[in-house]
Amino acid sequence: MVICLQRQQWKDEYLKHKILIVDDHLVVREGLKMILETDEQYQVVGEAEEGKAALALMIETEPDVLLLDLNMAGGLDGLETIEKMKEKQLEN
């Protein structure tokens, strides 16, 4: 019985799509997170309000999906973040 429980816990943890949300508006990040967390297939692994923080979180959390706002004020915007991802070879 313990093996079955451990296997189910492994399955639940590793079959979720890990998502990183990057947007300069807190209400947008929180809204997306709330919607995504209603589905067991998704796990929000991080949030950032600009590109530089997003790049650090991408290395740390290794998300499967990146929800990235292209027009962000302050720091790196979405397009600059994508360019930095390419330079650092963070894209899949």
Disulfide bonds with the S-S distance in Angstrom:
none
